[in-house]
Amino acid sequence: MRLSNLYQYAISLTVFLIGTAAGASLKSGTVSVDGSSTVYPLTEAVAEEFRGESPQIRVPIGVSGTGGGFKKFVSGEIDIVDASRPISASEIAKASKAGLTYLEIPVAYDGIAVVVNPKNTWAKTMTVAELKKIWMPESKVTKWSDVRSDWPKTEIKLYGPGPDSGTYDYFTKAIVGKEHSSRADYTKSEDDNMLVHGVAGDEGALGFFGFAYYKENESKLHAVAIDNGKGPVSPNLDSINKNTYAPLSRPVYIYVNKKSLERPEVSKFVSFYLTHAKGLSKQVGFVPLADSSYEKSLKTIAASGVPTAKVN
């Protein structure tokens, strides 16, 4: 589907969801979002554009990590959760127990960048096995020379997202082989900007976080090319889109409470998100999905039978 057709479809859907019956209006409202720091730049970019079109609607966005966001989501505290991984079985069970139903909506592709300080001239490429050796729970690696004998005896200082992060979950599963399985002696933060600052200020540093944050700060960092057995591949929009940057490419999501969609400000924001995600993804360092994927999500929303609601 051409993008212009996608916009037209979304406009029709928004009219359907919000309603054009007499008395229907959007005088005010709040759409509450929390979750992944990785997905935050895309959601914030969408929200900024949305505020320009609908300034009467507030869209506060928290950054408590994917796990932290899901905790709030399944308890009904927020309308939308940004997620850098799919919802887990335990989170599904909690949502079911609470009677909460939701829509899972992929919004873009992302890669996880493995980064070092620009003064690091030796670790231009690394294998998945080397990353596992560094990050596994029983790791004895303390110096770069412990990874390769011809690398310097400089102390390795590790930086990464905390255990509530979906990026942490994905990275540990892809590299170590099991979610939530890594060494504990590293600098943790749910704020990716703090991780950027840490790696940028430490010659012996090694860290990982979403590709969008690397792109935003690539003058301060060096991205390591990852060898998954087919030769080293650097993270970029093309390698992430083609999934040749393996195993650290993945889709990212928003999850929407179906009951929240009954409120017109939420349904309007979600429709706006899906019609603008393609262009804004590129601006903030993500790879957009195919038009057909956004179209499918818009149709799913329409098929959910959201009733017309009025904002007083």
ChimeraX commands (.cxc) that place a marker at each C-alpha (Angstrom):
marker #1 position 0.00,0.00,0.00 radius 0.5
marker #1 position 1.29,3.45,-0.89 radius 0.5
marker #1 position 1.99,5.74,2.05 radius 0.5
marker #1 position -0.67,8.20,0.86 radius 0.5
marker #1 position -3.23,5.40,0.98 radius 0.5
marker #1 position -2.03,4.45,4.44 radius 0.5
marker #1 position -2.61,8.01,5.63 radius 0.5
marker #1 position -6.10,8.01,4.08 radius 0.5
marker #1 position -6.89,4.71,5.75 radius 0.5
marker #1 position -5.72,6.04,9.10 radius 0.5
marker #1 position -7.76,9.21,8.74 radius 0.5
marker #1 position -10.86,7.12,8.08 radius 0.5
marker #1 position -10.05,4.91,11.05 radius 0.5
marker #1 position -9.55,7.91,13.33 radius 0.5
marker #1 position -12.92,9.31,12.31 radius 0.5
marker #1 position -14.47,5.91,13.04 radius 0.5
marker #1 position -12.80,5.60,16.43 radius 0.5
marker #1 position -13.34,9.13,17.66 radius 0.5
marker #1 position -16.76,9.52,16.10 radius 0.5
marker #1 position -18.19,12.46,14.20 radius 0.5
marker #1 position -21.63,12.27,15.71 radius 0.5
marker #1 position -23.01,15.49,17.13 radius 0.5
marker #1 position -21.43,16.31,20.46 radius 0.5
marker #1 position -18.31,14.22,19.99 radius 0.5
marker #1 position -15.28,16.35,20.79 radius 0.5
marker #1 position -11.70,16.31,21.97 radius 0.5
marker #1 position -11.54,19.22,24.38 radius 0.5
marker #1 position -8.96,17.59,26.63 radius 0.5
marker #1 position -7.43,14.29,27.64 radius 0.5
marker #1 position -4.28,12.47,28.68 radius 0.5
marker #1 position -2.56,9.48,27.09 radius 0.5
marker #1 position -0.19,7.90,29.61 radius 0.5
marker #1 position 2.88,6.04,28.30 radius 0.5
marker #1 position 5.79,4.37,30.08 radius 0.5
marker #1 position 8.35,1.67,29.45 radius 0.5
marker #1 position 11.40,1.09,27.30 radius 0.5
marker #1 position 14.15,3.70,27.11 radius 0.5
marker #1 position 15.02,2.20,23.73 radius 0.5
marker #1 position 11.58,2.88,22.24 radius 0.5
marker #1 position 11.29,6.25,24.00 radius 0.5
marker #1 position 12.94,8.34,21.22 radius 0.5
marker #1 position 10.39,7.11,18.67 radius 0.5
marker #1 position 7.38,7.54,20.95 radius 0.5
marker #1 position 8.60,10.99,22.04 radius 0.5
marker #1 position 9.08,12.02,18.39 radius 0.5
marker #1 position 5.54,10.86,17.60 radius 0.5
marker #1 position 4.17,12.62,20.70 radius 0.5
marker #1 position 5.91,15.86,19.77 radius 0.5
marker #1 position 4.30,15.85,16.33 radius 0.5
marker #1 position 0.96,14.86,17.86 radius 0.5
marker #1 position 1.09,17.75,20.36 radius 0.5
marker #1 position 1.41,20.13,17.43 radius 0.5
marker #1 position -1.79,18.77,15.93 radius 0.5
marker #1 position -3.70,18.16,19.19 radius 0.5
marker #1 position -2.24,20.49,21.87 radius 0.5
marker #1 position -5.22,19.90,24.13 radius 0.5
marker #1 position -4.16,16.28,24.67 radius 0.5
marker #1 position -1.32,15.57,27.12 radius 0.5
marker #1 position 1.04,12.67,26.38 radius 0.5
marker #1 position 3.41,12.21,29.35 radius 0.5
marker #1 position 6.03,9.53,28.68 radius 0.5
marker #1 position 7.90,7.74,31.44 radius 0.5
marker #1 position 11.07,5.68,31.06 radius 0.5
marker #1 position 11.06,2.90,33.65 radius 0.5
marker #1 position 12.27,0.15,31.31 radius 0.5
marker #1 position 10.22,-2.47,29.51 radius 0.5
marker #1 position 9.75,-4.56,32.65 radius 0.5
marker #1 position 8.87,-1.53,34.76 radius 0.5
marker #1 position 6.45,-0.35,32.09 radius 0.5
marker #1 position 4.70,-3.71,31.94 radius 0.5
marker #1 position 4.28,-3.68,35.74 radius 0.5
marker #1 position 2.37,-0.42,35.44 radius 0.5
marker #1 position 0.53,-1.58,32.32 radius 0.5
marker #1 position -0.87,-4.83,33.74 radius 0.5
marker #1 position -2.00,-3.01,36.88 radius 0.5
marker #1 position -3.93,-0.49,34.76 radius 0.5
marker #1 position -1.79,2.53,35.64 radius 0.5
marker #1 position -0.95,3.48,32.05 radius 0.5
marker #1 position -2.60,3.32,28.63 radius 0.5
marker #1 position 0.41,2.31,26.54 radius 0.5
marker #1 position 3.70,0.58,27.26 radius 0.5
marker #1 position 6.81,1.02,25.09 radius 0.5
marker #1 position 8.45,-2.40,24.82 radius 0.5
marker #1 position 11.75,-3.53,23.35 radius 0.5
marker #1 position 10.71,-7.18,23.72 radius 0.5
marker #1 position 7.44,-9.13,23.51 radius 0.5
marker #1 position 5.32,-9.39,26.64 radius 0.5
marker #1 position 6.43,-12.32,28.82 radius 0.5
marker #1 position 4.37,-15.32,29.93 radius 0.5
marker #1 position 4.27,-14.06,33.52 radius 0.5
marker #1 position 3.13,-10.61,32.37 radius 0.5
marker #1 position 0.43,-12.19,30.21 radius 0.5
marker #1 position -0.77,-14.15,33.24 radius 0.5
marker #1 position -0.92,-11.00,35.38 radius 0.5
marker #1 position -2.84,-9.14,32.66 radius 0.5
marker #1 position -5.29,-12.01,32.37 radius 0.5
marker #1 position -5.80,-12.14,36.13 radius 0.5
marker #1 position -6.52,-8.42,36.14 radius 0.5
marker #1 position -8.97,-8.78,33.25 radius 0.5
marker #1 position -6.84,-6.56,31.04 radius 0.5
marker #1 position -6.89,-7.10,27.29 radius 0.5
marker #1 position -4.44,-5.41,24.97 radius 0.5
marker #1 position -3.13,-5.04,21.44 radius 0.5
marker #1 position 0.50,-5.83,20.58 radius 0.5
marker #1 position 1.65,-3.40,17.89 radius 0.5
marker #1 position 5.12,-3.61,16.30 radius 0.5
marker #1 position 6.28,-0.11,15.36 radius 0.5
marker #1 position 9.86,-0.44,14.03 radius 0.5
marker #1 position 13.01,-2.53,13.84 radius 0.5
marker #1 position 15.94,-1.80,16.13 radius 0.5
marker #1 position 19.43,-3.11,16.66 radius 0.5
marker #1 position 21.42,-3.33,19.87 radius 0.5
marker #1 position 24.72,-1.52,19.43 radius 0.5
marker #1 position 27.81,-2.83,21.22 radius 0.5
marker #1 position 30.01,0.20,21.78 radius 0.5
marker #1 position 33.46,1.15,23.00 radius 0.5
marker #1 position 35.31,4.38,23.68 radius 0.5
marker #1 position 36.80,6.03,20.55 radius 0.5
marker #1 position 40.28,5.64,22.07 radius 0.5
marker #1 position 39.80,1.88,21.92 radius 0.5
marker #1 position 41.73,1.03,18.73 radius 0.5
marker #1 position 41.78,-2.75,19.17 radius 0.5
marker #1 position 38.19,-4.00,19.55 radius 0.5
marker #1 position 36.88,-3.05,16.13 radius 0.5
marker #1 position 35.22,-6.44,15.74 radius 0.5
marker #1 position 34.09,-9.07,18.23 radius 0.5
marker #1 position 32.52,-12.49,17.94 radius 0.5
marker #1 position 29.35,-13.56,19.71 radius 0.5
marker #1 position 31.47,-16.10,21.62 radius 0.5
marker #1 position 33.75,-13.31,22.88 radius 0.5
marker #1 position 30.79,-11.26,24.03 radius 0.5
marker #1 position 29.43,-14.30,25.85 radius 0.5
marker #1 position 32.80,-14.85,27.50 radius 0.5
marker #1 position 32.65,-11.29,28.82 radius 0.5
marker #1 position 29.00,-11.16,29.91 radius 0.5
marker #1 position 28.17,-14.67,31.18 radius 0.5
marker #1 position 27.46,-14.95,34.93 radius 0.5
marker #1 position 30.65,-16.87,35.76 radius 0.5
marker #1 position 32.88,-14.64,33.63 radius 0.5
marker #1 position 36.47,-14.22,34.78 radius 0.5
marker #1 position 37.19,-11.47,32.26 radius 0.5
marker #1 position 38.53,-8.34,33.93 radius 0.5
marker #1 position 40.96,-7.04,31.28 radius 0.5
marker #1 position 40.77,-6.77,27.50 radius 0.5
marker #1 position 43.69,-9.19,27.24 radius 0.5
marker #1 position 41.46,-11.83,28.85 radius 0.5
marker #1 position 39.37,-11.73,25.68 radius 0.5
marker #1 position 42.23,-11.83,23.16 radius 0.5
marker #1 position 45.82,-12.23,24.29 radius 0.5
marker #1 position 47.08,-9.60,21.84 radius 0.5
marker #1 position 44.71,-6.95,23.22 radius 0.5
marker #1 position 46.04,-4.61,25.93 radius 0.5
marker #1 position 45.91,-5.38,29.63 radius 0.5
marker #1 position 43.49,-2.49,30.10 radius 0.5
marker #1 position 40.73,-3.02,32.63 radius 0.5
marker #1 position 37.31,-3.65,31.08 radius 0.5
marker #1 position 34.53,-1.55,32.58 radius 0.5
marker #1 position 31.09,-2.69,31.54 radius 0.5
marker #1 position 27.96,-0.60,31.02 radius 0.5
marker #1 position 24.46,-1.76,30.16 radius 0.5
marker #1 position 20.73,-1.51,30.87 radius 0.5
marker #1 position 19.36,-2.82,34.14 radius 0.5
marker #1 position 17.35,-6.03,34.59 radius 0.5
marker #1 position 14.01,-4.23,34.03 radius 0.5
marker #1 position 15.09,-3.38,30.48 radius 0.5
marker #1 position 13.81,-5.30,27.47 radius 0.5
marker #1 position 17.15,-4.56,25.83 radius 0.5
marker #1 position 18.87,-6.39,28.70 radius 0.5
marker #1 position 16.49,-9.33,28.26 radius 0.5
marker #1 position 17.10,-9.53,24.53 radius 0.5
marker #1 position 20.86,-9.10,24.78 radius 0.5
marker #1 position 21.31,-11.75,27.47 radius 0.5
marker #1 position 19.19,-14.25,25.56 radius 0.5
marker #1 position 20.93,-13.57,22.23 radius 0.5
marker #1 position 24.48,-13.46,23.59 radius 0.5
marker #1 position 24.55,-15.48,26.81 radius 0.5
marker #1 position 21.77,-17.86,25.81 radius 0.5
marker #1 position 19.33,-17.12,28.63 radius 0.5
marker #1 position 17.32,-14.07,29.63 radius 0.5
marker #1 position 18.33,-12.36,32.88 radius 0.5
marker #1 position 21.59,-14.29,32.90 radius 0.5
marker #1 position 24.67,-12.11,33.08 radius 0.5
marker #1 position 27.46,-11.05,35.38 radius 0.5
marker #1 position 26.32,-8.56,37.99 radius 0.5
marker #1 position 29.45,-6.39,38.25 radius 0.5
marker #1 position 28.62,-3.83,35.61 radius 0.5
marker #1 position 27.29,-0.27,35.69 radius 0.5
marker #1 position 23.51,-0.47,35.22 radius 0.5
marker #1 position 21.09,2.26,34.22 radius 0.5
marker #1 position 17.64,2.51,32.65 radius 0.5
marker #1 position 18.78,5.86,31.25 radius 0.5
marker #1 position 20.67,5.16,28.02 radius 0.5
marker #1 position 22.12,8.67,28.07 radius 0.5
marker #1 position 23.97,7.77,31.27 radius 0.5
marker #1 position 25.37,4.67,29.56 radius 0.5
marker #1 position 26.52,6.79,26.63 radius 0.5
marker #1 position 28.22,9.19,29.03 radius 0.5
marker #1 position 29.90,6.31,30.87 radius 0.5
marker #1 position 31.37,4.68,27.77 radius 0.5
marker #1 position 32.35,8.02,26.24 radius 0.5
marker #1 position 34.31,8.92,29.35 radius 0.5
marker #1 position 36.14,5.63,29.93 radius 0.5
marker #1 position 38.86,4.33,27.58 radius 0.5
marker #1 position 38.42,0.73,28.79 radius 0.5
marker #1 position 34.63,0.73,28.56 radius 0.5
marker #1 position 32.35,-1.69,26.74 radius 0.5
marker #1 position 28.60,-1.18,26.70 radius 0.5
marker #1 position 25.40,-1.99,24.87 radius 0.5
marker #1 position 22.10,-0.19,24.25 radius 0.5
marker #1 position 19.65,0.58,21.45 radius 0.5
marker #1 position 21.04,1.58,18.05 radius 0.5
marker #1 position 19.08,4.85,18.10 radius 0.5
marker #1 position 21.13,6.09,21.05 radius 0.5
marker #1 position 24.35,5.13,19.29 radius 0.5
marker #1 position 23.31,7.05,16.17 radius 0.5
marker #1 position 22.50,10.08,18.29 radius 0.5
marker #1 position 25.96,9.92,19.89 radius 0.5
marker #1 position 28.18,8.32,17.24 radius 0.5
marker #1 position 30.70,11.16,17.43 radius 0.5
marker #1 position 31.42,10.07,21.03 radius 0.5
marker #1 position 31.44,6.29,20.54 radius 0.5
marker #1 position 32.63,3.48,18.30 radius 0.5
marker #1 position 30.24,0.68,17.34 radius 0.5
marker #1 position 31.81,-2.77,17.31 radius 0.5
marker #1 position 31.14,-4.98,14.28 radius 0.5
marker #1 position 29.68,-8.30,15.43 radius 0.5
marker #1 position 30.72,-11.64,13.90 radius 0.5
marker #1 position 28.03,-14.29,14.22 radius 0.5
marker #1 position 29.98,-16.81,12.16 radius 0.5
marker #1 position 29.53,-15.15,8.76 radius 0.5
marker #1 position 32.03,-12.34,9.18 radius 0.5
marker #1 position 31.80,-9.06,11.11 radius 0.5
marker #1 position 28.79,-6.83,10.44 radius 0.5
marker #1 position 28.42,-3.28,11.73 radius 0.5
marker #1 position 25.05,-1.98,12.93 radius 0.5
marker #1 position 23.36,0.34,10.46 radius 0.5
marker #1 position 19.88,0.84,9.04 radius 0.5
marker #1 position 20.54,-1.55,6.15 radius 0.5
marker #1 position 22.05,-4.41,8.21 radius 0.5
marker #1 position 19.27,-4.14,10.80 radius 0.5
marker #1 position 16.57,-4.09,8.12 radius 0.5
marker #1 position 18.04,-7.17,6.41 radius 0.5
marker #1 position 18.75,-8.85,9.77 radius 0.5
marker #1 position 22.38,-9.42,8.73 radius 0.5
marker #1 position 23.36,-7.66,11.95 radius 0.5
marker #1 position 22.68,-10.84,13.87 radius 0.5
marker #1 position 21.77,-11.78,16.49 radius 0.5
marker #1 position 21.22,-8.23,17.74 radius 0.5
marker #1 position 18.40,-7.02,15.47 radius 0.5
marker #1 position 14.81,-7.11,16.69 radius 0.5
marker #1 position 11.37,-5.49,16.38 radius 0.5
marker #1 position 10.14,-3.04,19.01 radius 0.5
marker #1 position 6.53,-2.55,20.11 radius 0.5
marker #1 position 3.87,-0.56,21.79 radius 0.5
marker #1 position 1.18,-2.40,23.77 radius 0.5
marker #1 position -2.18,-0.66,24.09 radius 0.5
marker #1 position -4.84,-1.33,26.72 radius 0.5
marker #1 position -8.04,-2.08,24.76 radius 0.5
marker #1 position -10.16,-0.34,27.38 radius 0.5
marker #1 position -8.03,2.77,26.99 radius 0.5
marker #1 position -8.79,2.74,23.28 radius 0.5
marker #1 position -12.40,3.51,24.16 radius 0.5
marker #1 position -11.16,6.99,25.01 radius 0.5
marker #1 position -10.89,9.07,21.82 radius 0.5
marker #1 position -7.64,10.77,22.82 radius 0.5
marker #1 position -5.95,7.35,23.06 radius 0.5
marker #1 position -7.39,6.00,19.82 radius 0.5
marker #1 position -6.40,9.20,18.02 radius 0.5
marker #1 position -2.84,9.05,19.37 radius 0.5
marker #1 position -2.39,5.38,18.40 radius 0.5
marker #1 position -3.71,6.01,14.89 radius 0.5
marker #1 position -1.40,9.03,14.60 radius 0.5
marker #1 position 1.51,6.89,15.83 radius 0.5
marker #1 position 0.97,4.27,13.14 radius 0.5
marker #1 position 0.68,6.79,10.33 radius 0.5
marker #1 position 3.83,8.69,11.33 radius 0.5
marker #1 position 6.06,5.90,12.65 radius 0.5
marker #1 position 7.59,5.17,9.25 radius 0.5
marker #1 position 9.02,8.63,8.67 radius 0.5
marker #1 position 9.91,9.35,12.29 radius 0.5
marker #1 position 11.63,5.97,12.72 radius 0.5
marker #1 position 14.30,6.98,10.24 radius 0.5
marker #1 position 14.81,10.33,11.95 radius 0.5
marker #1 position 15.56,8.79,15.36 radius 0.5
marker #1 position 17.65,5.82,14.21 radius 0.5
marker #1 position 15.12,3.01,13.82 radius 0.5
marker #1 position 14.28,1.01,10.72 radius 0.5
marker #1 position 10.63,1.40,9.70 radius 0.5
marker #1 position 8.39,-1.58,9.09 radius 0.5
marker #1 position 6.75,-2.25,5.74 radius 0.5
marker #1 position 3.62,-0.20,5.01 radius 0.5
marker #1 position 1.64,-3.45,5.13 radius 0.5
marker #1 position 2.58,-3.95,8.78 radius 0.5
marker #1 position 1.27,-0.53,9.81 radius 0.5
marker #1 position -1.85,-1.14,7.70 radius 0.5
marker #1 position -2.41,-4.48,9.44 radius 0.5
marker #1 position -2.21,-2.82,12.86 radius 0.5
marker #1 position -4.68,-0.13,11.83 radius 0.5
marker #1 position -7.08,-2.81,10.63 radius 0.5
marker #1 position -6.62,-4.70,13.90 radius 0.5
marker #1 position -7.62,-1.60,15.84 radius 0.5
marker #1 position -10.68,-1.12,13.65 radius 0.5
marker #1 position -11.62,-4.80,14.07 radius 0.5
marker #1 position -11.36,-4.56,17.86 radius 0.5
marker #1 position -14.75,-2.89,17.92 radius 0.5
marker #1 position -13.76,0.16,19.93 radius 0.5
marker #1 position -16.92,2.15,20.67 radius 0.5
marker #1 position -17.21,5.86,20.11 radius 0.5
marker #1 position -16.52,7.89,23.25 radius 0.5
marker #1 position -16.79,11.55,24.22 radius 0.5
marker #1 position -14.25,13.67,26.05 radius 0.5
marker #1 position -15.90,16.12,28.39 radius 0.5
marker link #1:1,2 radius 0.2
marker link #1:2,3 radius 0.2
marker link #1:3,4 radius 0.2
marker link #1:4,5 radius 0.2
marker link #1:5,6 radius 0.2
marker link #1:6,7 radius 0.2
marker link #1:7,8 radius 0.2
marker link #1:8,9 radius 0.2
marker link #1:9,10 radius 0.2
marker link #1:10,11 radius 0.2
marker link #1:11,12 radius 0.2
marker link #1:12,13 radius 0.2
marker link #1:13,14 radius 0.2
marker link #1:14,15 radius 0.2
marker link #1:15,16 radius 0.2
marker link #1:16,17 radius 0.2
marker link #1:17,18 radius 0.2
marker link #1:18,19 radius 0.2
marker link #1:19,20 radius 0.2
marker link #1:20,21 radius 0.2
marker link #1:21,22 radius 0.2
marker link #1:22,23 radius 0.2
marker link #1:23,24 radius 0.2
marker link #1:24,25 radius 0.2
marker link #1:25,26 radius 0.2
marker link #1:26,27 radius 0.2
marker link #1:27,28 radius 0.2
marker link #1:28,29 radius 0.2
marker link #1:29,30 radius 0.2
marker link #1:30,31 radius 0.2
marker link #1:31,32 radius 0.2
marker link #1:32,33 radius 0.2
marker link #1:33,34 radius 0.2
marker link #1:34,35 radius 0.2
marker link #1:35,36 radius 0.2
marker link #1:36,37 radius 0.2
marker link #1:37,38 radius 0.2
marker link #1:38,39 radius 0.2
marker link #1:39,40 radius 0.2
marker link #1:40,41 radius 0.2
marker link #1:41,42 radius 0.2
marker link #1:42,43 radius 0.2
marker link #1:43,44 radius 0.2
marker link #1:44,45 radius 0.2
marker link #1:45,46 radius 0.2
marker link #1:46,47 radius 0.2
marker link #1:47,48 radius 0.2
marker link #1:48,49 radius 0.2
marker link #1:49,50 radius 0.2
marker link #1:50,51 radius 0.2
marker link #1:51,52 radius 0.2
marker link #1:52,53 radius 0.2
marker link #1:53,54 radius 0.2
marker link #1:54,55 radius 0.2
marker link #1:55,56 radius 0.2
marker link #1:56,57 radius 0.2
marker link #1:57,58 radius 0.2
marker link #1:58,59 radius 0.2
marker link #1:59,60 radius 0.2
marker link #1:60,61 radius 0.2
marker link #1:61,62 radius 0.2
marker link #1:62,63 radius 0.2
marker link #1:63,64 radius 0.2
marker link #1:64,65 radius 0.2
marker link #1:65,66 radius 0.2
marker link #1:66,67 radius 0.2
marker link #1:67,68 radius 0.2
marker link #1:68,69 radius 0.2
marker link #1:69,70 radius 0.2
marker link #1:70,71 radius 0.2
marker link #1:71,72 radius 0.2
marker link #1:72,73 radius 0.2
marker link #1:73,74 radius 0.2
marker link #1:74,75 radius 0.2
marker link #1:75,76 radius 0.2
marker link #1:76,77 radius 0.2
marker link #1:77,78 radius 0.2
marker link #1:78,79 radius 0.2
marker link #1:79,80 radius 0.2
marker link #1:80,81 radius 0.2
marker link #1:81,82 radius 0.2
marker link #1:82,83 radius 0.2
marker link #1:83,84 radius 0.2
marker link #1:84,85 radius 0.2
marker link #1:85,86 radius 0.2
marker link #1:86,87 radius 0.2
marker link #1:87,88 radius 0.2
marker link #1:88,89 radius 0.2
marker link #1:89,90 radius 0.2
marker link #1:90,91 radius 0.2
marker link #1:91,92 radius 0.2
marker link #1:92,93 radius 0.2
marker link #1:93,94 radius 0.2
marker link #1:94,95 radius 0.2
marker link #1:95,96 radius 0.2
marker link #1:96,97 radius 0.2
marker link #1:97,98 radius 0.2
marker link #1:98,99 radius 0.2
marker link #1:99,100 radius 0.2
marker link #1:100,101 radius 0.2
marker link #1:101,102 radius 0.2
marker link #1:102,103 radius 0.2
marker link #1:103,104 radius 0.2
marker link #1:104,105 radius 0.2
marker link #1:105,106 radius 0.2
marker link #1:106,107 radius 0.2
marker link #1:107,108 radius 0.2
marker link #1:108,109 radius 0.2
marker link #1:109,110 radius 0.2
marker link #1:110,111 radius 0.2
marker link #1:111,112 radius 0.2
marker link #1:112,113 radius 0.2
marker link #1:113,114 radius 0.2
marker link #1:114,115 radius 0.2
marker link #1:115,116 radius 0.2
marker link #1:116,117 radius 0.2
marker link #1:117,118 radius 0.2
marker link #1:118,119 radius 0.2
marker link #1:119,120 radius 0.2
marker link #1:120,121 radius 0.2
marker link #1:121,122 radius 0.2
marker link #1:122,123 radius 0.2
marker link #1:123,124 radius 0.2
marker link #1:124,125 radius 0.2
marker link #1:125,126 radius 0.2
marker link #1:126,127 radius 0.2
marker link #1:127,128 radius 0.2
marker link #1:128,129 radius 0.2
marker link #1:129,130 radius 0.2
marker link #1:130,131 radius 0.2
marker link #1:131,132 radius 0.2
marker link #1:132,133 radius 0.2
marker link #1:133,134 radius 0.2
marker link #1:134,135 radius 0.2
marker link #1:135,136 radius 0.2
marker link #1:136,137 radius 0.2
marker link #1:137,138 radius 0.2
marker link #1:138,139 radius 0.2
marker link #1:139,140 radius 0.2
marker link #1:140,141 radius 0.2
marker link #1:141,142 radius 0.2
marker link #1:142,143 radius 0.2
marker link #1:143,144 radius 0.2
marker link #1:144,145 radius 0.2
marker link #1:145,146 radius 0.2
marker link #1:146,147 radius 0.2
marker link #1:147,148 radius 0.2
marker link #1:148,149 radius 0.2
marker link #1:149,150 radius 0.2
marker link #1:150,151 radius 0.2
marker link #1:151,152 radius 0.2
marker link #1:152,153 radius 0.2
marker link #1:153,154 radius 0.2
marker link #1:154,155 radius 0.2
marker link #1:155,156 radius 0.2
marker link #1:156,157 radius 0.2
marker link #1:157,158 radius 0.2
marker link #1:158,159 radius 0.2
marker link #1:159,160 radius 0.2
marker link #1:160,161 radius 0.2
marker link #1:161,162 radius 0.2
marker link #1:162,163 radius 0.2
marker link #1:163,164 radius 0.2
marker link #1:164,165 radius 0.2
marker link #1:165,166 radius 0.2
marker link #1:166,167 radius 0.2
marker link #1:167,168 radius 0.2
marker link #1:168,169 radius 0.2
marker link #1:169,170 radius 0.2
marker link #1:170,171 radius 0.2
marker link #1:171,172 radius 0.2
marker link #1:172,173 radius 0.2
marker link #1:173,174 radius 0.2
marker link #1:174,175 radius 0.2
marker link #1:175,176 radius 0.2
marker link #1:176,177 radius 0.2
marker link #1:177,178 radius 0.2
marker link #1:178,179 radius 0.2
marker link #1:179,180 radius 0.2
marker link #1:180,181 radius 0.2
marker link #1:181,182 radius 0.2
marker link #1:182,183 radius 0.2
marker link #1:183,184 radius 0.2
marker link #1:184,185 radius 0.2
marker link #1:185,186 radius 0.2
marker link #1:186,187 radius 0.2
marker link #1:187,188 radius 0.2
marker link #1:188,189 radius 0.2
marker link #1:189,190 radius 0.2
marker link #1:190,191 radius 0.2
marker link #1:191,192 radius 0.2
marker link #1:192,193 radius 0.2
marker link #1:193,194 radius 0.2
marker link #1:194,195 radius 0.2
marker link #1:195,196 radius 0.2
marker link #1:196,197 radius 0.2
marker link #1:197,198 radius 0.2
marker link #1:198,199 radius 0.2
marker link #1:199,200 radius 0.2
marker link #1:200,201 radius 0.2
marker link #1:201,202 radius 0.2
marker link #1:202,203 radius 0.2
marker link #1:203,204 radius 0.2
marker link #1:204,205 radius 0.2
marker link #1:205,206 radius 0.2
marker link #1:206,207 radius 0.2
marker link #1:207,208 radius 0.2
marker link #1:208,209 radius 0.2
marker link #1:209,210 radius 0.2
marker link #1:210,211 radius 0.2
marker link #1:211,212 radius 0.2
marker link #1:212,213 radius 0.2
marker link #1:213,214 radius 0.2
marker link #1:214,215 radius 0.2
marker link #1:215,216 radius 0.2
marker link #1:216,217 radius 0.2
marker link #1:217,218 radius 0.2
marker link #1:218,219 radius 0.2
marker link #1:219,220 radius 0.2
marker link #1:220,221 radius 0.2
marker link #1:221,222 radius 0.2
marker link #1:222,223 radius 0.2
marker link #1:223,224 radius 0.2
marker link #1:224,225 radius 0.2
marker link #1:225,226 radius 0.2
marker link #1:226,227 radius 0.2
marker link #1:227,228 radius 0.2
marker link #1:228,229 radius 0.2
marker link #1:229,230 radius 0.2
marker link #1:230,231 radius 0.2
marker link #1:231,232 radius 0.2
marker link #1:232,233 radius 0.2
marker link #1:233,234 radius 0.2
marker link #1:234,235 radius 0.2
marker link #1:235,236 radius 0.2
marker link #1:236,237 radius 0.2
marker link #1:237,238 radius 0.2
marker link #1:238,239 radius 0.2
marker link #1:239,240 radius 0.2
marker link #1:240,241 radius 0.2
marker link #1:241,242 radius 0.2
marker link #1:242,243 radius 0.2
marker link #1:243,244 radius 0.2
marker link #1:244,245 radius 0.2
marker link #1:245,246 radius 0.2
marker link #1:246,247 radius 0.2
marker link #1:247,248 radius 0.2
marker link #1:248,249 radius 0.2
marker link #1:249,250 radius 0.2
marker link #1:250,251 radius 0.2
marker link #1:251,252 radius 0.2
marker link #1:252,253 radius 0.2
marker link #1:253,254 radius 0.2
marker link #1:254,255 radius 0.2
marker link #1:255,256 radius 0.2
marker link #1:256,257 radius 0.2
marker link #1:257,258 radius 0.2
marker link #1:258,259 radius 0.2
marker link #1:259,260 radius 0.2
marker link #1:260,261 radius 0.2
marker link #1:261,262 radius 0.2
marker link #1:262,263 radius 0.2
marker link #1:263,264 radius 0.2
marker link #1:264,265 radius 0.2
marker link #1:265,266 radius 0.2
marker link #1:266,267 radius 0.2
marker link #1:267,268 radius 0.2
marker link #1:268,269 radius 0.2
marker link #1:269,270 radius 0.2
marker link #1:270,271 radius 0.2
marker link #1:271,272 radius 0.2
marker link #1:272,273 radius 0.2
marker link #1:273,274 radius 0.2
marker link #1:274,275 radius 0.2
marker link #1:275,276 radius 0.2
marker link #1:276,277 radius 0.2
marker link #1:277,278 radius 0.2
marker link #1:278,279 radius 0.2
marker link #1:279,280 radius 0.2
marker link #1:280,281 radius 0.2
marker link #1:281,282 radius 0.2
marker link #1:282,283 radius 0.2
marker link #1:283,284 radius 0.2
marker link #1:284,285 radius 0.2
marker link #1:285,286 radius 0.2
marker link #1:286,287 radius 0.2
marker link #1:287,288 radius 0.2
marker link #1:288,289 radius 0.2
marker link #1:289,290 radius 0.2
marker link #1:290,291 radius 0.2
marker link #1:291,292 radius 0.2
marker link #1:292,293 radius 0.2
marker link #1:293,294 radius 0.2
marker link #1:294,295 radius 0.2
marker link #1:295,296 radius 0.2
marker link #1:296,297 radius 0.2
marker link #1:297,298 radius 0.2
marker link #1:298,299 radius 0.2
marker link #1:299,300 radius 0.2
marker link #1:300,301 radius 0.2
marker link #1:301,302 radius 0.2
marker link #1:302,303 radius 0.2
marker link #1:303,304 radius 0.2
marker link #1:304,305 radius 0.2
marker link #1:305,306 radius 0.2
marker link #1:306,307 radius 0.2
marker link #1:307,308 radius 0.2
marker link #1:308,309 radius 0.2
marker link #1:309,310 radius 0.2
marker link #1:310,311 radius 0.2
marker link #1:311,312 radius 0.2
view
